């Protein structure tokens, strides 16, 4: 649902001169500004940055954020500083400007707290591998005596991610007593668990050692020397007026007031959150880091300290710097073509910074994605923009890994058919099975292309679930007529789900062109399978215009459908995530169903199996009303399994399949137990929501939002099974677990779940059939990794 005007306003930055003085000034330094240069002056091909505007526009129109400010810098200059969309939606719209002040959320961790800790290490006042309790004796309580400064900087201290908000109800003094009294979940160094608690303690460590609160220490040692006069905790009136609001607290908009509830309870100053800044100020910080600790003649960190802070430290499941992310389960906002030396971080409010010394490049992305209603998602968007920025560096056009430098690098089946003059269909009388996803790389519909083709005749159209335009979410759809061509549209989601002899009487070739999303129970592949059977029965040719599997064609996950349980939501014995394109599935169906069928697959060109949809350069079109983003498609094989039970999976909210809940769930407990599992590539945030459609329509639900932080590490079905297992353990009477089998389609797995088996034990049960499927699948694959 779009909440914002379609017009995307932006402000191009004014030309600034670098004003930082040549040395340290004890008074407040003049505001430092990086000089501005055209992209070509710093070795960036401007044309390769062009896709960024479209990506941001689409994200704003989708409601992922009201607006943002983007800065890209290289070789000591700003190549791009731009504002998009709105700073504020409610109570009245206000345009975003480049000088907007943002709540940086967890960017506080590296920029304020970790940099301050590194300065104290540089001063010889803290040892990196010293126990924290050496400086804060109370911290040693309940098994924490062995936790070191290094452990906290790399999130390996064994602490919980967040302590209860109730711990803060009696004021800061009591809150700290309760933090010190916390125990550990694992031994220090044993696991990587991203934790705000650890950085709360690091902020207090700065105060204990330096005698200054972390906000004052960072101001005096980092921001003030660099002339970063728009960066601070507790921003003053001028900065507050320019601040982007987030949500409401006590019926008042949080504008210049920290969003994080724990930082707020600690009077706005904490080691994990509370810092505010602008893109221009952060560009100065980023350039200081690219200068190995120095900018404008001001040395903040010496080179040894810089190297120590930004080195790559192996942690379970990835790599971190000291206070920085490198490559971990939280790296979905990292541009894929950044070098291994790159370091960065994201913030919950929608803020991202990445700095790449090898490419002398930085990216700053600042949004208030939570405004106005707590919704929004920007991590993958920031990662794609970063990938474009790195791929735009002059030289041979590099694959960004996250976004193609130019549109149209992948040709779908219809693109190939069109390029080849529709010769494959020459002289044929065609029935086209399609919907709104059937378009070429320029956005022209396959219906139009075949209708206007001179050497073939388009006779009739066939529509799947949700209709020809993909807008209907009802149980039965009748036949219609296409306004543009006048052709009859036969519904394959009405009285019949298979083409009948009457429908096919004037047709000699059926053509299928629909974008699948890669899960067994997404019904478009059933429509294809049923149509293939009808074509074989009536002696028709069947042509599949292939398309990429949007969630990649490598991962294959989940139990295989039980024999004899085929249905419209499970037309063949496939695992939950099949890892195939529709063309490959058509080859498999023909072979395993024994169909005597003249089948032709027009292959995709330029796609490799490991690529996600946003790496193709193709336009995303919602395949169905509730499949609104690639993130939702990635989550769907796991979360979608739950929707036949008495749970809301977000239908009737702006972000279906990115959350789930019910009136009987305890949101904090559910988030805590799922986060404690440390599932790869994903985190869980407690939320409340009221769906306006589907399950629990109009009722207040408690549940969790699923934050995809690393799609490569993420295992959709395993995550879905873990959610189901926890629902069974926590709510055995409330959750209707038997209904889980409707889409799961494997009774042995359901019985194991009901019996309390672990997911690891369940995976062992279905692995033999999954291995057998992989062998069945192999001979029908068309594309290389």
C-alpha positions in Angstrom: 0.0 0.0 0.0 1.5 3.3 -1.0 1.4 5.9 1.7 3.4 8.5 -0.1 3.0 10.7 -3.2 4.4 9.2 -6.4 6.5 12.3 -7.0 10.0 11.8 -5.6 11.6 15.1 -4.6 15.3 15.4 -4.3 17.8 18.1 -3.6 21.2 18.0 -5.2 23.9 19.2 -2.9 25.5 22.6 -3.0 29.1 22.9 -3.9 31.1 22.9 -0.7 34.8 23.6 0.0 36.7 21.7 2.6 37.0 24.0 5.6 38.8 21.9 8.1 41.9 23.5 9.5 45.3 21.9 9.3 45.5 20.9 12.9 43.7 20.2 16.1 41.8 23.1 17.6 40.8 23.2 21.2 37.7 25.3 20.4 35.0 24.0 18.2 36.4 23.6 14.7 34.8 25.1 11.7 32.3 22.8 10.1 34.2 20.4 7.9 32.8 19.5 4.5 34.2 17.3 1.9 34.7 19.0 -1.4 32.2 18.0 -4.1 33.3 16.5 -7.5 31.6 15.1 -10.5 31.7 11.3 -10.4 34.1 11.1 -13.3 36.7 13.2 -11.4 37.0 10.5 -8.7 36.9 7.6 -11.1 33.2 6.7 -11.0 31.2 6.3 -14.2 28.1 8.4 -13.6 26.0 6.4 -16.0 26.5 3.3 -13.9 25.0 5.1 -10.9 21.8 5.7 -12.9 19.8 2.6 -11.5 20.0 4.1 -8.0 17.3 6.6 -8.5 14.9 4.0 -9.7 15.6 1.7 -6.8 15.0 4.4 -4.3 11.9 5.7 -6.0 10.4 2.2 -6.0 11.3 1.7 -2.3 9.6 4.9 -1.4 6.5 4.2 -3.4 6.3 0.8 -1.9 6.4 2.3 1.6 9.8 0.9 2.6 10.7 4.4 3.8 9.3 8.0 3.5 12.6 9.2 2.1 16.4 9.1 2.5 19.7 10.9 2.0 22.5 9.2 0.1 26.1 10.1 0.0 28.8 8.4 -2.0 32.5 9.5 -1.7 35.8 8.6 -3.2 39.3 10.0 -3.3 38.5 12.5 -0.6 35.5 14.0 -2.4 31.7 13.7 -2.5 30.6 12.2 -5.8 27.0 12.2 -4.8 24.9 13.8 -2.0 21.2 13.6 -2.7 17.9 13.7 -0.8 14.9 11.7 -1.9 11.2 11.7 -0.9 9.9 13.1 2.4 11.5 13.8 5.7 8.1 13.7 7.3 4.8 12.2 6.3 2.7 13.0 9.4 1.3 15.2 10.7 2.0 17.0 7.4 4.4 16.2 4.5 7.8 17.8 4.6 10.4 17.3 1.8 13.7 15.5 2.6 16.8 17.7 2.5 20.5 16.8 2.5 21.0 18.6 5.8 18.4 16.4 7.6 19.5 15.0 11.0 18.9 11.3 11.6 18.7 9.1 14.6 21.6 6.8 13.7 20.5 4.0 16.1 23.2 1.2 16.0 25.7 3.3 14.0 26.3 4.7 17.5 28.2 1.4 18.2 31.1 1.9 15.9 31.1 5.7 15.4 30.8 6.7 19.0 31.4 3.8 21.3 33.9 1.6 19.5 36.0 4.6 18.3 36.1 5.9 21.8 37.2 2.5 23.2 39.9 2.4 20.5 41.1 5.9 21.6 41.4 4.6 25.2 43.3 1.6 23.9 45.5 4.0 21.9 46.1 6.0 25.1 47.2 2.9 27.0 44.3 3.2 29.4 42.5 0.0 28.3 43.9 -3.3 27.1 42.0 -5.0 24.3 42.1 -8.4 25.9 41.6 -7.2 29.5 38.6 -8.5 31.4 35.9 -5.8 31.4 35.6 -6.4 35.2 39.1 -5.0 35.6 37.5 -1.6 35.0 33.9 -2.3 36.1 34.2 -4.7 39.0 30.4 -5.1 39.4 30.3 -6.6 35.9 32.0 -9.8 37.0 28.8 -11.0 38.7 27.2 -14.3 37.5 29.9 -15.8 35.4 31.0 -12.7 33.4 34.5 -12.3 34.9 36.2 -13.8 31.8 34.5 -11.5 29.3 37.1 -9.2 27.7 36.9 -5.9 25.9 37.6 -7.8 22.6 34.6 -10.1 23.3 32.2 -7.2 23.7 33.6 -5.4 20.6 33.0 -8.5 18.5 29.7 -9.6 20.1 31.2 -12.8 21.5 30.8 -12.2 25.2 27.9 -14.7 25.7 25.5 -12.0 26.7 21.8 -11.8 25.6 20.9 -9.5 22.8 18.6 -7.2 24.9 17.6 -7.3 28.6 14.0 -6.6 29.6 12.6 -3.1 29.4 11.3 -3.7 32.9 14.9 -3.5 34.1 14.8 0.2 33.3 11.6 1.1 35.0 13.2 2.4 38.2 15.7 4.7 36.6 19.3 4.5 35.3 20.9 3.5 38.6 18.7 0.5 39.1 19.0 -0.3 35.4 22.7 -0.6 35.7 22.5 -2.8 38.7 20.3 -5.2 36.8 22.6 -5.1 33.7 25.6 -6.0 35.9 23.5 -8.9 37.5 22.8 -10.5 34.1 24.3 -13.9 33.5 25.8 -15.4 30.3 24.2 -17.7 27.8 27.4 -19.2 26.5 31.1 -19.1 27.3 33.0 -16.0 26.0 34.3 -16.5 22.5 32.0 -19.5 21.9 29.3 -17.9 19.8 28.6 -14.7 17.9 25.4 -13.1 19.2 24.7 -9.5 18.3 24.0 -7.7 21.5 23.0 -4.2 22.6 23.8 -5.2 26.2 27.5 -5.6 25.3 27.7 -2.1 23.9 25.8 -0.6 26.8 28.6 -1.9 29.0 31.3 -0.6 26.6 29.7 2.9 26.8 29.9 2.7 30.6 33.5 1.4 30.3 34.4 4.7 28.5 32.9 6.7 31.4 34.7 4.6 34.1 38.1 4.9 32.4 38.0 8.5 31.0 35.8 10.2 33.6 33.5 11.5 30.8 30.2 10.0 29.6 30.6 8.4 26.2 28.7 11.3 24.5 31.1 13.9 25.9 34.2 11.8 25.3 33.3 11.2 21.7 32.4 14.9 21.2 35.8 16.1 22.6 38.0 13.4 21.0 36.3 12.7 17.6 33.6 15.1 16.4 34.8 18.5 17.6 38.4 18.1 16.3 37.0 17.0 12.9 34.5 19.9 12.8 31.5 17.5 12.9 29.3 20.1 14.5 26.1 18.3 13.5 26.9 15.0 15.3 26.0 14.4 18.9 23.8 12.7 21.4 20.9 14.8 22.7 20.8 17.2 19.7 20.0 20.9 20.4 17.1 22.9 19.1 18.5 23.6 15.7 19.3 20.0 14.9 16.0 18.8 16.3 14.1 21.1 14.0 16.0 19.4 11.1 15.6 15.9 12.5 13.6 13.2 10.7 10.9 11.9 13.0 10.5 8.2 13.6 7.5 6.9 15.6 5.2 8.3 18.3 6.1 7.8 22.0 3.4 8.8 24.5 1.4 10.4 21.6 4.4 12.6 20.7 6.5 12.2 17.6 10.1 11.2 18.3 12.0 14.0 16.5 15.5 14.6 17.7 14.6 12.1 20.5 16.3 8.7 20.5 14.0 5.9 19.3 15.7 3.1 21.1 13.7 2.5 24.3 16.7 1.5 26.5 18.8 4.5 25.4 15.8 6.7 26.1 15.4 5.2 29.6 19.1 6.1 30.2 18.4 9.7 29.5 19.3 9.5 25.8 23.0 8.5 26.2 24.1 4.9 25.8 26.8 2.8 24.2 24.5 1.1 21.7 22.2 3.9 20.5 21.5 7.6 20.8 23.8 9.3 18.3 22.4 11.8 15.7 24.1 13.1 12.6 23.8 14.3 9.0 25.2 12.7 5.8 27.7 15.5 5.4 29.1 15.0 8.9 29.3 11.3 8.5 31.1 11.8 5.2 33.9 13.6 7.2 34.1 10.6 9.7 34.2 8.2 6.7 37.0 10.1 5.1 38.9 10.2 8.3 38.7 6.4 8.4 39.7 6.2 4.7 42.7 8.4 5.8 43.7 5.7 8.3 42.6 7.8 11.2 43.3 11.3 9.8 41.4 14.0 7.9 42.2 17.7 7.3 45.4 17.5 9.3 43.5 16.2 12.4 44.7 12.8 13.5 42.0 11.0 15.5 43.4 7.4 15.4 47.0 6.5 14.7 47.5 3.9 12.0 48.2 1.1 14.3 44.9 1.7 16.1 43.1 2.0 12.8 44.5 -1.3 11.6 43.6 -3.0 14.8 40.0 -1.7 14.7 39.3 -2.6 11.0 41.2 -5.9 10.8 39.1 -9.0 10.0 38.4 -11.2 13.1 36.8 -14.6 12.5 33.7 -15.1 14.6 31.3 -18.1 14.4 29.4 -17.6 11.2 31.4 -14.8 9.7 33.9 -12.0 10.2 33.8 -8.8 12.3 36.0 -5.8 13.0 36.2 -4.1 16.4 32.7 -2.5 16.6 32.3 -3.0 12.8 30.6 -5.5 10.6 32.7 -7.1 7.9 31.0 -10.2 6.6 28.5 -11.7 9.0 24.8 -12.5 9.4 24.2 -8.8 9.5 25.8 -7.9 6.2 22.7 -7.7 4.0 23.3 -3.9 3.8 26.9 -4.5 2.4 27.5 -4.0 -1.3 28.5 -7.3 -2.7 31.3 -5.9 -4.8 32.9 -4.2 -1.8 36.4 -5.6 -1.1 37.2 -7.9 1.8 38.7 -4.9 3.6 35.4 -3.1 3.7 33.8 -2.4 7.1 30.4 -1.0 7.9 27.3 -1.1 10.1 23.5 -0.7 10.0 21.1 0.9 12.4 17.5 -0.1 13.2 16.0 3.2 12.2 17.2 2.7 8.6 20.8 3.9 8.6 23.8 2.4 6.9 27.5 3.2 6.5 30.1 1.2 4.6 33.8 2.2 4.1 36.0 0.4 1.7 39.8 1.3 2.0 40.8 -0.9 -0.9 38.5 1.0 -3.3 38.9 4.3 -1.4 35.1 4.5 -1.4 32.4 5.1 1.2 28.6 4.9 1.1 26.2 6.6 3.6 22.5 5.8 3.5 20.3 7.5 6.0 16.5 7.0 6.2 13.8 7.1 8.9 12.2 3.9 7.6 10.1 3.6 10.8 8.1 6.7 10.1 5.2 7.0 10.4 4.0 3.5 11.5 7.0 1.4 12.4 7.0 -0.4 9.1 9.6 -0.2 6.4 12.7 -2.1 5.4 15.9 -0.8 3.8 18.8 -3.1 4.5 18.7 -4.9 1.1 18.1 -1.6 -0.7 21.3 -0.1 0.9 23.2 -3.2 0.0 22.1 -3.0 -3.6 23.0 0.7 -3.8 26.4 -0.1 -2.3 26.9 -2.8 -5.0 26.1 -0.3 -7.7 28.4 2.3 -6.3 31.4 -0.1 -6.2 30.5 -1.5 -9.6 30.5 2.1 -11.0 34.2 2.6 -10.3 35.9 3.3 -13.6 37.3 0.3 -15.5 35.6 -2.7 -17.1 32.0 -2.8 -16.1 32.1 -5.0 -13.0 29.3 -7.3 -11.8 28.0 -5.6 -8.7 26.9 -8.9 -7.3 23.9 -7.1 -5.9 22.6 -5.1 -8.8 23.5 -5.1 -12.5 25.4 -2.0 -13.6 23.0 -1.7 -16.5 19.4 -2.8 -17.0 18.7 -5.8 -19.1 21.8 -8.0 -18.5 19.5 -11.0 -18.3 17.2 -12.0 -21.1 14.1 -13.9 -20.2 12.4 -16.4 -22.5 10.1 -13.7 -24.0 13.2 -11.5 -24.6 14.9 -14.3 -26.5 11.7 -15.2 -28.4 11.3 -11.6 -29.5 15.0 -11.1 -30.4 14.7 -14.2 -32.6 11.7 -12.8 -34.5 9.1 -15.2 -32.8 10.3 -17.9 -35.3 9.6 -20.7 -32.8 5.9 -19.8 -33.1 5.8 -19.1 -36.8 2.5 -20.2 -38.3 1.2 -21.4 -34.9 -2.2 -20.6 -33.3 -1.3 -19.8 -29.8 -3.0 -19.9 -26.4 -1.0 -17.8 -23.9 -1.0 -18.6 -20.2 0.2 -15.5 -18.5 -0.4 -12.7 -16.0 1.1 -9.3 -15.2 4.5 -10.8 -14.7 4.7 -11.8 -18.4 6.7 -8.8 -19.7 9.9 -8.3 -21.6 12.9 -6.5 -20.2 11.4 -3.2 -21.4 8.1 -3.8 -19.5 6.1 -4.7 -22.6 3.6 -7.5 -22.0 3.9 -10.8 -23.7 0.2 -10.5 -24.6 1.0 -7.4 -26.6 4.1 -8.8 -28.2 2.4 -12.0 -29.4 -0.7 -10.2 -30.5 1.3 -7.8 -32.7 3.7 -10.5 -34.0 3.3 -10.9 -37.8 4.2 -14.5 -38.1 2.0 -16.0 -35.4 -1.7 -15.8 -34.3 -2.6 -15.2 -30.7 -6.0 -16.9 -30.3 -6.8 -16.8 -26.6 -5.5 -16.0 -23.2 -5.5 -18.1 -20.0 -5.1 -16.6 -16.5 -3.9 -18.3 -13.3 -4.8 -17.6 -9.6 -5.2 -13.8 -9.0 -6.3 -13.2 -12.6 -4.7 -11.7 -15.7 -3.6 -8.6 -13.9 -2.6 -10.3 -10.6 -4.9 -8.1 -8.5 -7.6 -10.5 -7.4 -7.4 -12.4 -4.1 -10.6 -14.4 -4.1 -11.4 -18.1 -4.2 -12.9 -18.2 -7.7 -12.3 -16.1 -10.8 -14.5 -16.1 -13.9 -13.6 -15.7 -17.5 -13.1 -12.2 -18.8 -12.1 -10.3 -21.9 -8.8 -8.5 -22.4 -9.6 -4.8 -23.1 -6.5 -4.1 -25.2 -6.7 -7.1 -27.6 -10.3 -8.1 -27.3 -9.2 -11.7 -26.7 -11.2 -14.0 -24.5 -9.4 -14.8 -21.1 -10.2 -18.2 -19.9 -9.8 -18.5 -16.1 -7.8 -21.5 -14.8 -8.8 -20.5 -11.3 -12.6 -20.8 -11.6 -14.9 -23.7 -12.4 -11.9 -25.6 -13.7 -8.2 -25.4 -13.1 -7.3 -27.3 -16.3 -7.8 -26.1 -19.8 -10.8 -27.9 -21.3 -11.3 -29.2 -24.9 -13.7 -26.3 -25.5 -11.0 -23.8 -24.4 -8.4 -25.4 -26.7 -10.4 -26.1 -29.8 -8.8 -23.4 -32.0 -5.3 -23.7 -30.5 -2.3 -25.8 -31.6 0.3 -24.4 -29.2 0.1 -23.4 -25.5 2.7 -20.9 -24.3 3.4 -20.4 -20.6 4.9 -17.1 -19.4 4.5 -16.5 -15.6 7.1 -15.6 -13.0 7.2 -18.2 -10.2 8.8 -17.5 -6.8 10.4 -20.9 -6.0 8.2 -22.6 -3.4 6.2 -25.8 -4.0 2.9 -24.4 -2.8 2.9 -21.3 -5.0 0.2 -22.3 -7.5 1.5 -21.0 -10.8 3.6 -24.2 -11.3 0.4 -26.3 -10.7 -1.3 -24.3 -13.4 1.6 -25.1 -15.7 1.6 -28.8 -14.8 -2.2 -29.1 -15.4 -1.9 -27.3 -18.7 0.9 -29.6 -19.8 -1.3 -32.6 -19.1 -4.1 -31.0 -21.2 -1.7 -30.2 -24.0 -0.4 -33.8 -24.0 -4.0 -35.2 -24.0 -5.0 -33.0 -27.0 -1.8 -33.3 -29.0 -0.7 -29.6 -28.6 2.7 -28.2 -28.5 3.8 -26.6 -25.2 6.3 -23.8 -25.0 7.7 -22.4 -21.7 9.2 -18.9 -21.9 11.5 -19.4 -19.0 12.3 -16.9 -16.2 14.9 -16.9 -13.4 14.0 -18.4 -10.1 13.9 -15.2 -8.1 15.3 -16.7 -4.9 18.1 -18.5 -6.7 18.4 -21.9 -8.2 21.0 -23.4 -5.9 19.3 -23.9 -2.5 16.9 -26.9 -2.2 15.2 -27.2 1.1 12.6 -29.0 3.1 10.7 -32.3 3.1 9.4 -33.8 -0.2 5.7 -34.1 -0.6 4.2 -37.4 0.4 3.2 -39.7 -2.5 -0.5 -39.6 -3.2 -1.0 -36.1 -1.7 -0.7 -34.1 -4.9 -3.1 -31.1 -5.1 -3.4 -27.7 -6.5 -1.0 -26.4 -3.8 1.3 -29.3 -4.4 1.1 -30.7 -7.9 4.2 -32.8 -7.8 6.5 -34.6 -5.4 8.9 -31.6 -4.8 10.6 -30.3 -1.7 9.3 -27.1 -0.2 12.0 -25.0 -1.9 12.8 -26.7 -5.2 15.6 -24.5 -6.7 14.4 -24.8 -10.3 13.0 -22.5 -12.9 9.6 -23.1 -14.5 11.3 -24.4 -17.6 13.3 -26.9 -15.6 10.2 -28.0 -13.7 8.4 -28.5 -17.0 11.2 -30.9 -18.2 10.9 -32.7 -14.9 7.1 -32.9 -15.0 7.1 -34.3 -18.5 9.6 -37.0 -17.6 8.2 -38.1 -14.3 4.5 -37.9 -15.4 5.3 -39.8 -18.6 3.7 -37.2 -20.8 3.9 -37.6 -24.5 4.3 -33.9 -25.1 6.1 -31.7 -27.6 7.8 -29.5 -25.1 10.1 -26.5 -25.9 11.7 -24.4 -23.3 13.0 -21.0 -24.4 15.9 -20.5 -22.1 16.9 -17.5 -20.1 20.2 -16.0 -21.2 22.8 -14.4 -18.9 21.4 -15.9 -15.7 23.4 -18.1 -13.3 21.8 -20.3 -10.8 23.2 -18.5 -7.7 21.8 -15.1 -8.7 18.8 -13.6 -7.0 16.2 -11.6 -8.9 17.8 -8.2 -8.0 21.0 -9.3 -9.6 19.3 -9.7 -13.1 18.6 -6.1 -14.0 15.0 -7.2 -14.6 12.0 -5.2 -13.3 10.3 -6.7 -10.2 6.6 -7.0 -10.7 4.5 -8.4 -7.8 3.7 -11.9 -8.8 0.6 -11.9 -6.6 -1.1 -9.3 -4.4 0.7 -10.4 -1.2 4.1 -11.1 -2.8 5.5 -7.5 -2.8 9.2 -7.8 -2.6 12.1 -10.2 -3.1 12.6 -10.3 0.7 9.1 -11.7 1.0 9.8 -14.3 -1.7 12.9 -15.4 0.1 11.0 -15.8 3.4 8.0 -17.4 1.9 9.1 -21.1 1.7 9.4 -21.0 5.5 6.8 -18.5 6.7 4.2 -19.5 4.0 4.0 -22.9 5.5 2.4 -21.4 8.6 -0.5 -19.6 6.9 -3.0 -22.6 6.9 -2.8 -22.6 10.7 -4.5 -20.1 13.1 -1.7 -17.5 12.6 -1.6 -14.2 10.7 1.4 -14.2 8.4 1.0 -10.6 7.6 -1.8 -10.7 5.0 -3.7 -7.5 5.5 -0.5 -5.6 6.5 2.1 -3.7 4.3 4.6 -6.5 4.7 3.1 -10.0 4.2 5.4 -12.9 5.1 7.8 -10.6 6.9 5.9 -11.1 10.2 3.6 -13.5 12.0 1.5 -13.3 15.1 -1.8 -14.1 16.9 -3.7 -12.6 19.8 -2.5 -15.5 22.1 1.3 -15.0 21.4 3.6 -13.3 23.9 5.7 -11.2 21.4 8.8 -10.7 23.6 8.9 -14.3 24.6 8.6 -15.5 21.0 11.3 -13.1 19.8 13.6 -14.1 22.6 13.3 -17.8 22.0 13.8 -17.4 18.3 16.8 -15.1 18.7 18.4 -17.5 21.2 18.5 -20.1 18.4 20.9 -17.9 16.5 19.5 -19.0 13.2 21.7 -18.0 10.3 20.9 -14.8 8.4 17.9 -13.8 10.4 16.8 -11.8 13.5 13.4 -11.5 15.2 11.8 -8.3 16.5 8.8 -8.2 18.8 5.8 -6.3 17.4 2.1 -5.7 17.6 0.0 -5.4 14.5 -3.7 -5.4 13.4 -4.2 -7.1 10.0 -7.0 -5.5 8.0 -7.7 -8.8 6.0 -7.4 -12.5 6.3 -6.6 -14.3 9.6 -7.4 -12.2 12.7 -8.8 -9.4 10.5 -9.2 -6.3 12.7 -7.8 -8.0 15.8 -4.7 -6.9 17.7 -1.9 -9.5 17.3 1.3 -10.0 19.1 4.2 -11.6 17.2 7.5 -11.0 15.6 8.9 -9.2 12.6 11.4 -11.3 10.7 14.5 -9.3 9.7 16.5 -10.9 6.9 20.1 -9.8 7.6 22.0 -12.2 5.3 20.0 -13.9 2.5 22.9 -16.1 1.5 23.2 -17.6 5.0 19.4 -17.7 5.6 17.7 -21.1 5.5 14.0 -20.5 4.8 12.6 -23.9 5.6 14.8 -24.6 8.6 13.7 -21.2 10.0 10.0 -22.0 9.3 10.3 -25.4 11.1 12.0 -23.7 14.1 9.2 -21.2 14.3 6.7 -24.1 14.1 8.5 -26.1 16.8 8.6 -23.1 19.2 4.9 -22.5 18.6 4.2 -26.1 19.5 6.4 -25.9 22.6 5.1 -22.6 23.9 1.4 -22.8 22.8 0.5 -26.5 22.5 -3.2 -25.7 23.1 -3.6 -22.5 21.3 -1.7 -23.3 18.0 -3.6 -25.6 15.6 -0.6 -27.6 14.7 -2.4 -30.3 12.7 -3.2 -27.7 10.0 0.5 -27.1 9.5 0.5 -30.2 7.3 -1.7 -28.7 4.7 1.3 -27.1 2.9 4.0 -29.1 4.6 2.7 -32.2 2.9 4.8 -34.7 4.9 3.1 -36.6 7.7 6.3 -38.0 9.1 7.7 -34.5 9.6 4.5 -33.3 11.2 4.4 -36.3 13.6 8.0 -35.6 14.6 7.1 -32.0 15.2 4.1 -33.0 17.4 6.3 -35.4 19.3 8.8 -32.6 20.2 11.7 -33.7 18.0 14.3 -31.0 17.3 14.6 -29.5 13.9 18.0 -31.3 13.5 16.3 -34.6 14.1 13.5 -33.7 11.7 15.9 -32.8 9.0 17.6 -36.2 9.4 14.2 -37.8 8.8 13.5 -36.2 5.4 17.1 -36.0 4.1 17.0 -39.4 2.2 14.0 -38.3 0.1 15.6 -34.9 -0.4 18.8 -36.5 -1.6 16.8 -38.7 -4.0 15.0 -35.6 -5.3 18.4 -33.9 -6.0 19.3 -36.8 -8.2 16.0 -36.7 -10.0 16.4 -32.9 -10.5 19.9 -33.0 -11.8 19.2 -34.2 -15.3 16.6 -31.5 -16.0 18.7 -28.4 -15.0 19.4 -25.9 -17.8 21.7 -23.4 -16.1 25.1 -23.3 -14.5 26.1 -21.9 -11.1 
